[in-house]
Amino acid sequence: MLFKDKYERAKKWQLEQKEKEEAKHPANYDISPEDIIEKGDMLAMMISGVLTILPIVTILLLIIVLVAMAFMRIL
C-alpha cells in the first residue's frame, strides 16, 4: 500500500475516538422513544398514521365488498 503508515495511524486514531465516545456513553443505556421525541410528537405521529392508512383500508374494503356483491349477483 502506498500510504500504509497514514492508513494505520488513521485506523488507530478512529479506534481511540470510538473508545472515548463509548466511555462517555455506556452501551448498557437503552434509548427509548420518549428520549428522542418531544411532547406532542407521539399524538401527531398517530394522527398522521391514521390519516395515511384509513383511506387505503377504506378503498380496499370497498373493493372487497363490491367483488363479493358481484359474485352474489346483488350488484
Secondary structure as GFF3:
##gff-version 3
##sequence-region A 1 75
A	DSSP	alpha_helix	4	24	.	.	.	ID=ss1
A	DSSP	alpha_helix	33	36	.	.	.	ID=ss2
A	DSSP	alpha_helix	41	71	.	.	.	ID=ss3
###
